Amino acid sequence: MNITADTTTGTSTHTDAVAGTAPAEQPRAGARDADGMAVASFVLGLLGLLVLNLFLGPIAIVLAGLALMRGTGRRGRALLGLGLGIADLAVLAAFVATDHTLSWSLTG
């Protein structure tokens, strides 16, 4: 390991003496995006069970699919988001079959 100091700017530079080694890498931006998509799909799928399931269900499904394709570290969260998105559409289908309308309310 070599440390060199630049006296004109007051900065120092660190280099490894062993060839082929690199400093610890930061997590890739794509992996963080995929993790964010997994969490967003879970939250939107959960929220979609209560309101706006016609819109939030498909969004949760798409986000979960994208997160899984990009190799998220939160695979379980993405799978839950996918399941909840599908459940949103199933709940909507059940209410549509019962009321014959695209809108529903808990009050009847």
C-alpha positions as CSV (number, residue, x, y, z in Angstrom):
1,M,0.0,0.0,0.0
2,N,1.4,3.4,-1.0
3,I,0.2,6.7,0.3
4,T,1.4,9.8,-1.5
5,A,0.7,13.3,-0.3
6,D,0.4,16.4,-2.6
7,T,1.7,19.3,-0.6
8,T,0.3,21.9,-3.1
9,T,-3.3,20.9,-2.7
10,G,-3.2,19.2,0.7
11,T,-4.6,15.9,-0.6
12,S,-3.4,12.4,-0.3
13,T,-3.7,9.5,-2.7
14,H,-4.0,5.8,-1.8
15,T,-2.9,3.0,-4.1
16,D,-2.7,-0.7,-3.5
17,A,0.6,-2.4,-4.0
18,V,-1.0,-5.7,-5.0
19,A,-1.9,-5.8,-8.7
20,G,-5.5,-6.6,-9.5
21,T,-7.0,-5.6,-6.3
22,A,-9.6,-2.8,-6.1
23,P,-11.0,-0.9,-3.1
24,A,-14.3,-2.0,-1.8
25,E,-17.0,-1.3,-4.4
26,Q,-20.1,0.7,-3.8
27,P,-23.4,-1.1,-4.4
28,R,-24.5,-0.7,-8.0
29,A,-27.1,1.9,-8.7
30,G,-29.1,-0.7,-10.6
31,A,-29.2,-3.0,-7.6
32,R,-30.5,-0.2,-5.4
33,D,-33.1,0.7,-8.0
34,A,-34.3,-2.9,-8.1
35,D,-34.5,-3.0,-4.3
36,G,-36.5,0.2,-4.4
37,M,-38.9,-1.4,-7.0
38,A,-39.3,-4.5,-4.8
39,V,-40.3,-2.4,-1.8
40,A,-42.6,-0.1,-3.9
41,S,-44.3,-3.1,-5.4
42,F,-45.0,-4.5,-1.9
43,V,-46.3,-1.2,-0.5
44,L,-48.5,-0.5,-3.6
45,G,-49.8,-4.1,-3.6
46,L,-50.7,-3.8,0.1
47,L,-52.3,-0.4,-0.4
48,G,-54.1,-1.7,-3.4
49,L,-56.1,-4.2,-1.3
50,L,-57.8,-1.2,0.3
51,V,-58.1,1.4,-2.4
52,L,-57.6,1.8,-6.2
53,N,-56.9,-1.8,-6.8
54,L,-57.6,-1.4,-10.5
55,F,-54.6,0.8,-10.8
56,L,-52.3,-0.2,-7.9
57,G,-52.5,-4.0,-8.6
58,P,-51.0,-3.9,-12.1
59,I,-48.4,-1.3,-11.1
60,A,-47.3,-3.6,-8.2
61,I,-47.1,-6.6,-10.6
62,V,-45.0,-4.6,-13.1
63,L,-42.6,-3.3,-10.5
64,A,-42.2,-6.7,-8.9
65,G,-41.5,-8.2,-12.3
66,L,-38.9,-5.6,-13.1
67,A,-37.2,-6.0,-9.7
68,L,-37.0,-9.7,-10.2
69,M,-35.6,-9.4,-13.7
70,R,-32.9,-6.9,-12.4
71,G,-31.8,-9.3,-9.7
72,T,-33.0,-7.5,-6.5
73,G,-31.5,-8.4,-3.2
74,R,-35.0,-8.2,-1.8
75,R,-36.4,-11.1,-3.7
76,G,-39.0,-12.1,-1.0
77,R,-40.3,-8.5,-0.9
78,A,-40.7,-8.5,-4.7
79,L,-42.5,-11.9,-4.6
80,L,-44.8,-10.5,-1.9
81,G,-45.5,-7.5,-4.1
82,L,-46.3,-9.7,-7.0
83,G,-48.7,-11.8,-5.0
84,L,-50.4,-8.8,-3.5
85,G,-50.8,-7.2,-7.0
86,I,-52.4,-10.4,-8.2
87,A,-54.6,-10.4,-5.0
88,D,-55.6,-6.8,-5.8
89,L,-57.0,-7.9,-9.1
90,A,-58.7,-11.0,-7.6
91,V,-60.4,-8.8,-5.0
92,L,-61.5,-6.4,-7.7
93,A,-62.8,-9.3,-9.8
94,A,-64.8,-10.7,-6.9
95,F,-66.4,-7.4,-6.2
96,V,-67.2,-6.8,-9.9
97,A,-68.8,-10.2,-10.1
98,T,-70.9,-9.4,-7.1
99,D,-71.9,-5.8,-7.9
100,H,-71.5,-5.8,-11.7
101,T,-69.6,-2.5,-11.5
102,L,-65.9,-1.4,-11.4
103,S,-66.4,0.6,-8.2
104,W,-67.0,-0.9,-4.8
105,S,-67.3,0.3,-1.2
106,L,-67.3,-1.4,2.1
107,T,-70.6,0.3,3.1
108,G,-72.6,-1.4,0.4
